[in-house]
């Protein structure tokens, strides 16, 4: 036994058997480190191993702890680079092309995810001409964990904004934010993008920060029961197996997409439009659309594209019997590249298979529906033929939806934020809320908690936190109404009570029919303005008018604003609109309005004693036209809010 112990000691102490130094994915070629603050470089190696880090003429060392973790702190350094980072222990690692600049953690849901490639039509010139080797993004992989915080990411690398392919992967909002900052301040910009579409704020918060919220804490504890999670997901899988399959669809069985198919029993329908609005009652299932398009020989050229707007929920496009493209859910705009050789002069058969699982199905109005080839465009709107391929039977789904892991409390914090802790940051950029819009009452508290928690965990007690207020969306109402989205915007704005925060108003940038509006550049530029004011301390107007006070004088209400910049104006030279007033009965009516200096005067003959005021209080206000002369829109507000 004594000899065995000696042998084991010799083997374990042999230098060749030491674990090689391992670094987090963030610490890799092309990374951007935060200037003017202490730098933490960390990783893993054998317990008790000495690690030496050299960077920009500075040296630091550390000894790994019993778990093999080591952290080396280097002094603050000014912006610059590129440099090489050297890490030595049992092996030697060189990290090349390292810059010092400003690093921003960009997070949220799909509107922060949305890559430049998804907005390539609007921003074609920006994508083609961008060449910013000092603007870099690290895309955090979409992973979730219900059990506990993770120490490392499964993958990831830094990319530069220097070519269309790599730039296409950048978050559009984050890129335009970074570009504006880079042009103004001429320091490298690093973007760490940790975002996941459709996720609620509580998924991005730690268990610790949520533990005293009973309804959320109980979910966290339940989700730690792997047996429960497995049961729920098995039930969901069984329900999925019992749901309609492609093989049940008559259209697939009979090849309705094939030019050789002879159509029978097809009916006329307008595109765009929902089939429920065109004589088809309450149908969930598969509906096929077909139309013959005459194409001139001048358009039978390489590089043709088909724009099919947006479709609810999923679609497959066939042209002349060949599958051209498909999308599995409702939100992305359909922009399909047509393979060379598919189009032909004369008649071409376009067939779209649309699957809808709930609500209205079909083609979303007010979107582009076109064939674009060469220098010509063919409009695809108008009357098509349709036929139902499959009808979903009503099912009692019960609790068979399974566990959407990414939507669970703390799940994304555990897997996508925790591994970033220790990396130096300039600040945070947050664009999220659509998934919480129906829970406005709790959101303000959650967002404030998250701000303070992230600051604490990243060791940034006053770390700047910039966030985007949700834009206009959904149907317009031409009478004063109650609104969940307006209440949610109000909840978001309450986070401004947390010091060192800034909110970007986007009430003029949304689209009634798209939860992912296209105008991402404007959002990024407004975020950059907010950063200029809050973080870089520039003397700029960074906000539109913000409600300050309201005073009743006779039959009028005098509303005062802060952040009026060079003065109040309307964006269309009309009188201020979307103001509503009410008496003590809270029955709101539209108000007449005039601008007097930094104030707006409101009245309505039907309200002799006005008490309350609202501005732009709707999901999608028709014409919220109040702004300052710098062109920044006024924030929505109400004075009748519940206490």
Secondary structure, 3 states (H helix, E strand, C coil): CHHHHHHHHHHHHCHHHCCCCEECCCCCCCCEEECCCCEEEEEECCCCCEEEEEECCEEEEEECCCCCEEEEEECCCCCEEEEEEEEECCCEEEEEEEEEEEEEEEEECHHHHCEHHHHCCCCHHHHHHCCEEEEEEEECCCCCCCCCCCCCCCCCCEEEECCHHHHCCCEHHHHHHHHHHHHHHCCEEEEEEEECCCCCHHHHCCHHHHCCCHHHHHHHHHHCCHHHHHHHHHHHHHHHHCCCCHHHCHHHHCCCCCCCCCCCCCEEEEECEEHHHCCCCCCCEEEEEEEEEEECHHHCCCCCEEEECCEECEEEEEECCEEEEEECCCCCCCEEECCCCCCCCEEEEEEEEEEECCCCCEECCCCCEEEEECCEEEECCEEEEEEEEEECCCCCCCCCCCCCHHHCCCHHHHHHHHHHCCCCCCEEEEECCHHHCCCHHHHHHHHHHHHHHHHHHCCCCCCEEEEECCCCECCCCCCCCCCHHHHHHHHHHHHHHCCCEEEECCCCCCECCECCCCCHHHHHHHHHHHHHHHCCCCCCCCCCCEEEEEEEECCEEEEEEECCCCCEEECCCCCCCCEEEECCCCCCEECEEEEECCEEEEECCCCCCCCEEEECCCCCCCCCCEEECCCCECCCEECCCCC
